[in-house]
């Protein structure tokens, strides 16, 4: 769907064309005779139309072209070729965009085209290669091209004109050419969720696999806030004026959540419980007499009675480390899958995001420097996944000079 707020019209893609609905009466005003292209990204739904705010023109991607309609009438004003030059489909046909986003400030229509796909359980595995073209809808010329692997989502920062993309679950910012000002690996963004960009507040919101809703800094992609959602909940819309999200459950129920629900801290569970029945990966004897355990099932917990009962449990943990000065500073660091590092200064009761500068959230271990009392240094290692031949790539070693606050 696309909203023309100044004219009070909602444009909806259908099998019979694009229908213009009056937002006040709900009555159909006109039907534009152009069948939008379908996209596998939205379960076979049609690509949405695009409204040019300054003119009221409506853009419809129908096949390897963009059909332009004026703000009134049903006859096309013009057509613009919109395909990936130099590439063809399996039968020699021009490629059709399978996703689009529009930069209304610069008049650029971005379209993603799958130019190569491989499905394999052997060397190289399964992957897809996409070309993203930036089409100037006034001149009809392509102003920029981007190549990306496993492209899932894209949206535009209206202030800078940069493109924010989700490639294989990683978040990236593209400024044109080979310029990538920011990147965040290991965050695990869901492939079927849309980015929600708030350019004025310099934030981008996205849902990760498994439920967390993330608030990222639009310029650096640093994690600023997080909240848990249901695993099947989808982020469908963000109201910038009211600063609230619209979420859809698996059975189609809508709910509203304010931006203030996201935060940079969380409190661990205080309920006592038994061990999770998983092998212990690491065990730390804290100076206050408690045990801190990390289990293979990615849980962390604390025990005051030598392992009889456990509290302060945290799920989804990949690493845990205690400060050598724990007796005086009560500092712990934990890495959570897809969320990076959190810091506790009260022995594990409350935790705060501690990710500034960390560009990879796939953390495998954290360790404090042997000379920590003097140099305040912490190290962590982050994995990098597999290369095209199926072998592990060399990971990344990060260093924090300020007790794990920045990396």
C-alpha positions in Angstrom: 0.0 0.0 0.0 1.0 3.6 -0.5 -0.6 6.7 1.1 -1.0 10.1 -0.5 -1.7 12.0 2.7 -2.2 15.4 1.0 -4.9 14.1 -1.3 -6.4 11.6 1.2 -5.9 8.6 -1.0 -4.7 5.1 -0.2 -3.3 3.1 -3.1 -3.6 -0.7 -2.9 -2.0 -3.3 -5.3 -4.6 -5.9 -6.5 -4.8 -8.6 -9.2 -6.9 -6.1 -11.2 -4.6 -3.1 -10.9 -3.9 -0.5 -8.3 -7.0 0.8 -6.5 -7.2 4.3 -5.1 -9.4 4.4 -2.0 -10.6 7.7 -0.3 -9.3 7.6 3.2 -12.3 9.4 4.5 -15.2 7.6 3.0 -13.5 4.3 2.1 -14.9 4.5 -1.4 -12.9 3.5 -4.5 -12.0 6.6 -6.5 -10.2 5.0 -9.5 -8.4 1.9 -10.6 -5.1 2.2 -12.4 -4.9 -0.4 -15.2 -1.4 -1.8 -14.4 -0.9 -5.1 -12.6 2.0 -4.8 -10.2 4.8 -7.4 -10.3 4.6 -10.1 -7.7 7.4 -10.7 -5.2 8.4 -13.8 -3.3 9.5 -11.6 -0.4 5.9 -11.0 0.6 4.7 -14.6 0.1 3.7 -13.9 -3.5 2.0 -10.6 -2.8 2.2 -7.7 -5.3 4.8 -5.0 -5.1 3.4 -1.9 -3.6 2.8 1.2 -5.6 4.8 4.4 -4.9 3.4 7.9 -4.5 5.6 10.9 -5.4 4.7 13.4 -2.6 5.5 16.5 -4.6 3.4 15.7 -7.6 1.0 13.0 -6.6 2.2 10.8 -9.4 1.8 7.1 -8.8 4.6 4.6 -9.8 3.7 1.0 -10.5 6.3 -1.6 -11.2 4.6 -4.0 -13.7 7.1 -6.2 -15.3 10.5 -4.9 -16.4 9.2 -1.3 -16.4 7.7 1.4 -14.2 4.3 2.8 -15.3 3.7 6.4 -14.2 0.2 7.7 -13.6 -0.7 11.3 -12.8 -2.6 12.2 -9.6 -5.9 12.0 -11.5 -7.2 9.9 -14.4 -6.5 6.3 -15.3 -4.3 6.7 -18.4 -0.5 6.2 -18.0 1.6 9.3 -18.3 4.7 7.4 -19.4 6.7 4.2 -19.0 10.3 3.8 -17.8 12.4 0.7 -18.4 13.3 -0.9 -15.1 15.4 -4.0 -15.3 19.0 -5.0 -14.5 21.0 -4.4 -17.7 23.2 -7.3 -18.7 21.2 -9.9 -16.9 18.3 -12.1 -18.0 16.0 -14.7 -16.6 16.2 -18.4 -17.3 14.3 -18.1 -20.6 16.1 -14.9 -21.7 13.4 -12.6 -20.4 14.3 -9.2 -18.7 14.6 -9.4 -14.9 11.8 -7.9 -12.8 12.4 -6.2 -9.5 11.4 -8.4 -6.5 11.6 -5.6 -4.0 11.5 -1.8 -4.1 12.0 1.2 -1.9 11.7 4.9 -2.8 13.8 7.9 -1.8 11.2 10.7 -2.1 13.7 13.4 -1.4 15.9 12.6 -4.4 13.4 10.9 -6.6 15.2 7.6 -6.7 13.4 4.3 -7.0 15.6 1.4 -5.7 14.9 -2.1 -7.1 16.5 -5.3 -6.2 17.1 -7.9 -8.9 18.3 -11.5 -8.3 21.1 -12.0 -10.8 22.4 -15.4 -9.5 21.2 -18.1 -7.2 22.8 -21.3 -6.0 21.1 -24.1 -4.0 23.6 -26.6 -2.7 24.6 -28.6 0.4 28.2 -28.8 -0.8 30.9 -26.3 -1.5 29.6 -22.8 -1.4 26.3 -23.8 0.1 23.1 -21.9 -0.9 23.2 -18.2 -1.7 21.7 -15.5 -3.9 23.4 -12.5 -5.5 21.4 -9.3 -6.0 21.9 -6.1 -8.0 20.2 -3.0 -6.7 19.6 -0.3 -9.2 18.8 3.3 -8.2 16.4 4.7 -10.9 15.9 8.4 -11.3 12.2 8.6 -12.0 12.5 12.0 -13.6 15.3 11.3 -16.1 14.8 7.5 -16.3 18.5 7.0 -15.8 20.2 4.6 -13.3 22.2 6.7 -10.8 23.9 3.9 -8.9 24.3 0.1 -8.5 24.9 -2.1 -5.5 25.7 -5.8 -5.5 24.8 -7.7 -2.3 24.6 -11.4 -1.2 21.4 -12.7 0.3 19.7 -9.4 0.3 16.5 -9.5 2.5 15.5 -5.9 3.1 16.3 -2.4 2.2 15.2 1.1 3.1 16.4 4.7 2.7 17.7 7.2 5.1 15.9 10.3 3.7 18.4 12.7 5.2 21.7 11.2 3.9 20.2 9.3 1.0 22.1 6.2 2.2 20.6 2.8 1.8 20.1 0.6 4.9 20.1 -3.1 4.0 19.8 -6.6 5.6 22.1 -9.0 3.9 21.9 -12.5 5.3 20.8 -11.2 8.7 23.6 -8.5 8.9 22.8 -4.8 8.9 24.7 -2.5 6.6 24.6 1.1 5.4 25.5 1.8 1.8 26.5 5.3 0.7 27.2 4.5 -3.0 30.0 2.8 -4.9 32.2 0.9 -2.4 31.4 3.1 0.5 29.9 1.3 3.5 29.9 3.7 6.5 28.5 1.2 9.0 28.1 -2.6 9.3 26.8 -4.9 12.1 27.4 -8.6 11.7 25.9 -11.5 13.8 22.7 -9.6 14.6 20.4 -12.1 12.9 17.8 -9.8 11.4 14.7 -11.7 10.3 14.4 -12.0 6.5 10.6 -11.3 6.4 10.6 -8.1 8.5 10.8 -4.6 7.1 13.3 -2.0 8.4 11.6 1.0 9.9 13.8 4.1 9.5 13.3 7.2 11.6 15.7 9.6 9.9 14.9 12.6 12.1 15.7 10.7 15.3 18.6 8.9 13.6 17.2 5.4 14.4 16.4 2.2 12.5 14.3 -0.5 13.9 14.3 -4.2 12.9 13.2 -7.5 14.3 15.7 -10.3 14.9 15.1 -14.0 14.5 13.6 -15.4 17.7 11.7 -12.3 18.7 13.9 -9.3 19.9 13.0 -5.9 18.4 16.2 -3.9 18.0 16.8 -0.1 18.0 20.0 0.7 16.1 21.7 4.0 15.7 21.2 5.0 12.0 24.7 6.4 11.6 26.8 3.8 13.4 24.4 0.8 13.7 25.3 0.6 17.4 22.6 -1.1 19.5 20.7 1.5 21.5 17.7 -0.5 22.8 15.9 -3.9 22.7 12.7 -5.5 23.8 11.4 -9.1 23.5 8.5 -9.9 21.2 6.8 -13.2 20.4 8.7 -15.3 18.0 6.0 -15.0 15.4 5.2 -11.4 15.9 5.9 -9.1 12.9 6.9 -5.5 12.8 4.5 -4.1 10.1 4.5 -0.4 10.6 6.1 2.5 12.6 4.3 5.8 13.3 7.0 8.4 13.5 4.7 11.1 14.8 3.2 9.0 17.6 6.5 7.1 18.1 4.8 3.7 18.2 5.0 0.4 16.4 2.2 -1.7 14.9 2.8 -5.4 15.4 0.9 -8.4 13.8 0.7 -11.8 15.5 0.7 -15.1 13.6 -3.1 -15.2 13.7 -3.4 -11.7 12.3 -4.1 -9.8 15.5 -2.7 -6.2 15.6 -1.2 -4.6 18.6 0.5 -1.2 19.3 3.7 -0.8 21.3 5.4 2.6 22.1 9.0 3.2 21.3 9.6 3.7 25.0 9.1 -0.1 25.5 12.7 -0.5 24.1 15.4 0.0 26.6 19.2 -0.4 27.1 18.9 -2.4 30.4 17.2 -5.6 31.6 16.9 -7.3 35.0 17.7 -11.0 35.3 15.2 -13.5 36.6 15.1 -13.6 40.5 13.2 -16.9 40.7 15.1 -19.9 42.1 15.2 -22.9 39.9 17.1 -26.1 39.0 19.9 -26.3 36.5 18.7 -26.6 32.9 19.9 -30.2 32.4 22.6 -29.2 29.9 26.3 -29.7 30.1 28.2 -26.9 31.8 30.4 -24.9 29.4 32.1 -22.8 32.0 31.9 -22.3 35.8 33.2 -19.2 37.7 33.6 -19.1 41.5 32.8 -15.5 42.5 34.5 -13.8 45.5 31.1 -13.4 47.1 30.8 -17.2 47.4 28.3 -17.6 44.5 28.8 -19.9 41.5 28.3 -18.4 38.0 27.6 -21.1 35.4 27.3 -21.0 31.6 25.6 -24.0 30.1 25.8 -25.5 26.6 22.2 -24.6 25.9 23.2 -20.9 26.1 21.9 -20.2 29.6 23.7 -18.4 32.4 22.7 -18.6 36.1 24.0 -17.9 39.6 23.8 -20.1 42.7 24.4 -19.3 46.3 24.2 -22.9 47.6 26.8 -24.7 45.5 24.5 -25.5 42.6 21.3 -26.6 44.5 19.2 -23.8 43.1 20.0 -21.2 40.4 18.7 -17.7 40.0 19.5 -14.6 37.9 19.1 -16.8 34.8 19.7 -15.3 31.4 18.8 -17.1 28.2 20.6 -16.9 24.8 24.1 -16.3 26.3 27.2 -17.2 24.4 29.9 -16.0 26.8 30.3 -14.9 30.4 33.3 -13.3 32.2 33.9 -11.8 35.7 36.1 -8.9 36.5 39.3 -9.8 38.4 38.3 -6.9 40.7 34.8 -8.4 41.2 35.1 -8.2 45.0 35.1 -4.4 44.7 33.5 -3.5 41.4 30.9 -6.3 41.1 31.4 -6.3 37.3 30.3 -9.0 35.0 30.1 -9.1 31.2 27.8 -11.4 29.2 27.4 -11.8 25.5 23.9 -12.6 24.2 23.2 -14.2 20.8 22.4 -11.5 18.3 22.5 -8.7 20.9 26.2 -8.3 21.7 27.7 -7.5 25.1 25.8 -6.5 28.3 27.5 -5.2 31.5 26.5 -5.6 35.1 28.0 -3.6 38.0 25.8 -5.2 40.7 26.8 -8.8 40.5 24.4 -9.9 37.8 21.1 -8.3 39.0 20.8 -5.7 36.3 22.5 -5.5 32.9 23.1 -2.6 30.4 24.1 -2.6 26.7 27.9 -2.3 26.4 28.4 -2.5 22.6 29.8 0.8 21.4 32.2 0.1 18.5 31.4 -3.6 18.4 30.7 -4.6 14.8 30.1 -8.3 15.3 27.6 -9.7 17.7 28.5 -13.4 17.1 30.7 -13.4 20.3 32.4 -16.7 21.3 34.3 -15.6 24.4 35.2 -12.7 26.6 38.3 -12.4 28.9 39.7 -9.7 31.2 43.4 -8.7 30.9 45.7 -10.3 33.5 46.8 -6.7 34.2 43.2 -5.5 34.4 43.6 -3.6 37.7 46.0 -1.3 35.9 45.1 -1.3 32.2 41.3 -1.8 32.4 41.5 -3.9 29.3 39.0 -6.6 28.1 39.2 -8.8 25.0 36.5 -10.7 23.1 36.5 -12.9 20.1 33.7 -12.9 17.5 33.1 -15.6 14.9 32.8 -14.9 11.2 30.9 -18.0 9.9 32.0 -20.1 6.9 33.7 -19.1 3.7 32.4 -20.1 0.2 34.2 -23.5 0.5 32.4 -24.3 3.8 35.4 -23.8 6.1 35.4 -21.5 9.1 36.7 -18.0 8.4 39.1 -16.3 10.7 37.2 -14.4 13.4 37.7 -11.0 14.8 39.5 -10.0 18.0 38.2 -6.9 19.8 39.9 -4.9 22.5 38.2 -2.6 25.1 40.5 -0.1 26.9 37.7 1.1 29.3 36.5 -2.0 31.2 34.3 -3.3 28.4 32.3 -0.1 27.7 33.6 0.5 24.2 35.4 -1.7 21.7 
